[in-house]
Amino acid sequence: MEKIRVAVVGLGHRGRYMVQLAKNSFDFVEIVAACDIDPALWHETQWQQKVPMKESLPGTVFYEDYNKMLEENTLDFVLVETGADVHADFCVKALERNINVFSDIPSVATLAEAKRLWQAEQNSTAQLMTGANPNEWGFVNAMVDLYQKGLLGKPYYMEAEYIHCLLNPELSRQLVVHSPWRKALPPIRYCTHSLGPLLRIMEEDLRYVVCLGTGQHVNPDSLKDDMMAALFQTESGVMIRLLRAGAGKAAIGLHSYRVFGTKGYFERIAERGNAPAVCRFNSTELYACSRKLMEMPVDTMPPEYIDNPKAGGHGGADYALFDHMFAAFMAKKPMPISLRDGLRMTLPGIYAAESARRKGEKLTMHYPWEKEFDDDIRDLGC
Ligand SMILES: NC(=O)c1ccc[n+]([C@@H]2O[C@H](COP(=O)([O-])OP(=O)(O)OC[C@H]3O[C@@H](n4cnc5c(N)ncnc54)[C@H](O)[C@@H]3O)[C@@H](O)[C@H]2O)c1
């Protein structure tokens, strides 16, 4: 089989992990080049990494300059693993050269970036795959399956929580030490893990948002709110409530979701103390469980990979992202999690942060595929 030629930009802990996953799990992947402005990440050992990358990737050429890397190599894919607030420029440059992009989340940091990225993909023969790994989780696929079989009816209210505080304090501390963007990014902007799965069972885009933040109570010197809560709504009135944590002392987490549909209910409640995470549902369409919550034997691992020892990363979801992306590339099919999907789950966080900055003002949201989006870029300044 012909090799798929891959490069990576951003060698923080996520970039280092993802590039090793691609190399070690997919025989047909060749890691041609890697880039970071900090050469120590290439030459030296790092947190959670005993062997320097230059030794574990002996055939890979390292660059400090992204443009040079793109110029000097023939590539099928670039993995964009720079900080969460700086993805778009790297993606645009690759797409302009007709190189496919795997972009980690969130997709963009501003509305103007969303417009540029959208246009870049429209003008390119290449595609962007959004690295929204929670969309691949087994319980998310189960939720989508219940929805598609008509067992939930039409969702009219949904909730998601992503609390990332004290469950693993050493990990949280290390992440902030090593990844500067984590210090100041408003928590509600890191919303794709929560909205991505729920938007899989919503045909409409989210249209309205109100959002508030707590300010800083846990650590008065922090640059971001301890908690932010947003209410989103579609034009037909479907609501999503999203709670995101920036700091806190609650030893709970990480991801919970609830779906209220016209014919049923689904929930995935994150682990609590000794109780493991649990998935349950009920449906008026199934006599036996119309009034009783049924537990589902499914969690993060996508069922198709349960017996696959290579399926690692966030409960198998990182492997699933690459597996589905490379399969789509080889079959010349659309990327399974498109740029449009990524913007649907990223832009609501940007509007929400702006709503919070305006003390909870209700904002109307648009997307680059709508003509009103240009007015938002001009008027909102976010
Ligand atoms: N999907 C997930 O589950 C998940 C988990 C963790 C992180 N992430 C995402 O992965 C991305 C990376 O996260 P991280 O924690 O590793 O971030 P990080 O800040 O630790 O690493 C980013 C790296 O990009 C490099 N960089 C910045 N500007 C550059 C430039 N101009 N040229 C080359 N390199 C440059 C930095 O030097 C740094 O090493 C983020 O977007 C984050 O949101 C996703």
The ligand as a MOL file (V3000), in Angstrom:
LIG
                    3D

  0  0  0     0  0            999 V3000
M  V30 BEGIN CTAB
M  V30 COUNTS 44 48 0 0 0
M  V30 BEGIN ATOM
M  V30 1 N -8.9930 16.4530 21.6880 0
M  V30 2 C -8.4840 16.3250 22.8940 0
M  V30 3 O -8.8710 15.4820 23.6860 0
M  V30 4 C -7.3940 17.2500 23.2880 0
M  V30 5 C -6.6450 17.0410 24.4650 0
M  V30 6 C -5.6090 17.9230 24.7400 0
M  V30 7 C -5.3470 18.9730 23.8870 0
M  V30 8 N -6.1050 19.1340 22.7720 0 CHG=1
M  V30 9 C -5.8290 20.1820 21.8020 0
M  V30 10 O -4.5580 19.9180 21.2390 0
M  V30 11 C -3.8850 21.1240 20.9420 0
M  V30 12 C -2.5130 21.1150 21.5750 0
M  V30 13 O -2.6490 21.0770 22.9810 0
M  V30 14 P -1.3840 21.0110 23.9460 0
M  V30 15 O -1.9270 20.9080 25.3100 0
M  V30 16 O -0.4280 19.9990 23.4640 0 CHG=-1
M  V30 17 O -0.8010 22.4870 23.7110 0
M  V30 18 P 0.6420 23.0360 24.0260 0
M  V30 19 O 0.5140 24.5040 24.2320 0
M  V30 20 O 1.2790 22.2230 25.1110 0
M  V30 21 O 1.4530 22.7520 22.6910 0
M  V30 22 C 1.3300 23.5570 21.5600 0
M  V30 23 C 2.6540 23.5880 20.8560 0
M  V30 24 O 2.5380 24.4010 19.6840 0
M  V30 25 C 3.7840 25.0610 19.5050 0
M  V30 26 N 3.6510 26.2220 18.6280 0
M  V30 27 C 3.0590 27.4120 18.8930 0
M  V30 28 N 3.2200 28.2580 17.8520 0
M  V30 29 C 3.9110 27.5790 16.9090 0
M  V30 30 C 4.3960 27.9270 15.6130 0
M  V30 31 N 4.2130 29.1560 15.0900 0
M  V30 32 N 5.0710 26.9960 14.9140 0
M  V30 33 C 5.3030 25.7710 15.4340 0
M  V30 34 N 4.8680 25.3940 16.6700 0
M  V30 35 C 4.1860 26.2930 17.3940 0
M  V30 36 C 4.1790 25.4420 20.9320 0
M  V30 37 O 5.5730 25.7300 21.0270 0
M  V30 38 C 3.7740 24.2090 21.7090 0
M  V30 39 O 4.8360 23.2950 21.8550 0
M  V30 40 C -4.8120 22.2280 21.4680 0
M  V30 41 O -5.5190 22.7300 20.3940 0
M  V30 42 C -5.7480 21.5580 22.4100 0
M  V30 43 O -7.0030 22.1510 22.4350 0
M  V30 44 C -7.0960 18.2800 22.4620 0
M  V30 END ATOM
M  V30 BEGIN BOND
M  V30 1 1 1 2
M  V30 2 2 2 3
M  V30 3 1 2 4
M  V30 4 1 4 5
M  V30 5 2 4 44
M  V30 6 2 5 6
M  V30 7 1 6 7
M  V30 8 2 7 8
M  V30 9 1 8 9
M  V30 10 1 8 44
M  V30 11 1 9 10
M  V30 12 1 9 42
M  V30 13 1 10 11
M  V30 14 1 11 12
M  V30 15 1 11 40
M  V30 16 1 12 13
M  V30 17 1 13 14
M  V30 18 2 14 15
M  V30 19 1 14 16
M  V30 20 1 14 17
M  V30 21 1 17 18
M  V30 22 2 18 19
M  V30 23 1 18 20
M  V30 24 1 18 21
M  V30 25 1 21 22
M  V30 26 1 22 23
M  V30 27 1 23 24
M  V30 28 1 23 38
M  V30 29 1 24 25
M  V30 30 1 25 26
M  V30 31 1 25 36
M  V30 32 1 26 27
M  V30 33 1 26 35
M  V30 34 2 27 28
M  V30 35 1 28 29
M  V30 36 1 29 30
M  V30 37 2 29 35
M  V30 38 1 30 31
M  V30 39 2 30 32
M  V30 40 1 32 33
M  V30 41 2 33 34
M  V30 42 1 34 35
M  V30 43 1 36 37
M  V30 44 1 36 38
M  V30 45 1 38 39
M  V30 46 1 40 41
M  V30 47 1 40 42
M  V30 48 1 42 43
M  V30 END BOND
M  V30 END CTAB
M  END
